[in-house]
């Protein structure tokens, strides 16, 4: 019902920047918020940032506050994650997620994941 396609991952040196993009399609009118999660090998998947589609309120993990910025372009059905001052501990697979609220309950949709590697 909702499809998410990510782009922008890659290899970057510590202190560098990357911008991740997530394009949503399908039943986009039902989406309440979208966010970015990440998972490193041997670690739990964790919330990085989220944004409410209507209004644009945001929430960030403490570990990325001041370095990462989530934004959206509703006209293009796009969500972005600007990552600055990257650190080795940011290395992970990053996933885009959308949550819809509609009749029947809450529904989550996930992108395929994109690798971000921060290394000298």
C-alpha positions in Angstrom: 0.0 0.0 0.0 3.0 2.3 0.7 6.3 1.8 -1.0 9.5 3.5 0.2 12.6 3.9 -1.9 15.9 5.1 -0.3 19.0 6.6 -1.8 22.1 8.5 -0.7 24.0 6.1 1.4 27.7 5.5 1.0 31.2 5.8 2.4 32.3 9.0 4.1 35.2 10.0 6.3 34.6 11.1 9.9 33.5 14.7 10.0 31.9 14.4 6.6 28.3 14.7 5.4 25.7 12.6 3.7 22.1 13.2 2.6 19.7 10.4 2.6 16.5 10.6 0.6 13.3 8.5 0.9 10.6 8.6 -1.7 7.1 7.4 -0.8 4.4 6.2 -3.1 1.1 4.4 -2.9 -1.5 5.4 -0.3 0.5 8.4 0.9 -2.5 10.3 2.2 -2.8 7.8 5.1 0.8 8.5 6.3 1.0 10.3 9.7 4.7 10.4 10.2 7.9 9.1 8.7 11.3 8.5 10.1 14.8 7.1 9.8 16.0 4.1 11.8 19.4 2.5 11.8 20.9 -0.8 12.8 24.5 -1.7 13.2 25.8 -5.3 13.3 25.2 -6.8 16.7 23.0 -3.9 17.8 19.3 -3.2 18.1 17.5 -1.2 15.5 17.1 2.4 16.8 15.2 5.5 16.0 17.3 8.2 14.5 14.8 10.9 13.6 11.1 11.3 12.8 8.9 13.9 11.3 5.1 14.5 11.4 4.0 14.8 7.8 1.3 17.4 8.6 3.0 20.2 10.5 6.6 19.1 10.4 7.3 18.5 14.1 10.5 16.5 14.5 12.1 14.2 17.1 15.7 13.1 17.3 17.8 10.5 19.1 20.1 12.2 21.6 23.1 10.8 19.8 22.4 12.7 16.6 20.9 16.0 17.9 22.7 19.0 16.5 24.3 16.9 13.7 21.3 15.4 11.8 18.3 17.1 10.3 15.2 15.5 9.1 13.0 17.3 6.6 10.2 16.7 4.2 8.8 17.9 0.9 5.2 17.0 0.9 4.6 18.1 -2.7 7.2 15.5 -3.8 6.4 12.9 -1.2 10.0 12.9 -0.1 11.7 12.8 3.3 15.4 13.6 3.8 18.0 13.1 6.4 20.9 15.5 6.3 23.8 14.0 8.3 26.7 16.3 9.2 29.8 15.7 11.3 29.5 12.0 10.9 31.2 9.7 13.4 32.3 6.1 13.1 29.5 5.1 15.5 27.0 6.4 12.9 28.0 3.4 10.7 24.8 1.3 10.2 22.2 0.3 7.7 19.6 3.1 7.6 16.0 2.4 7.0 13.2 4.7 6.1 9.8 4.1 7.8 6.3 5.4 7.3 3.4 4.9 9.8 -0.2 5.2 8.7 -3.2 5.6 10.9 -6.5 4.5 9.3 -9.4 2.3 9.8 -8.1 -1.0 11.3 -5.2 0.5 13.2 -1.6 1.6 12.7 0.4 0.3 9.8 4.2 0.5 9.3 6.1 0.4 6.1 9.8 0.0 5.6 12.3 0.8 2.9 15.0 -1.7 1.9 17.8 -0.1 3.9 20.9 1.8 2.7 24.4 1.3 4.1 26.2 4.3 5.6 29.8 3.7 6.5 31.9 6.3 8.3 35.6 5.4 8.3 39.0 6.9 7.8 
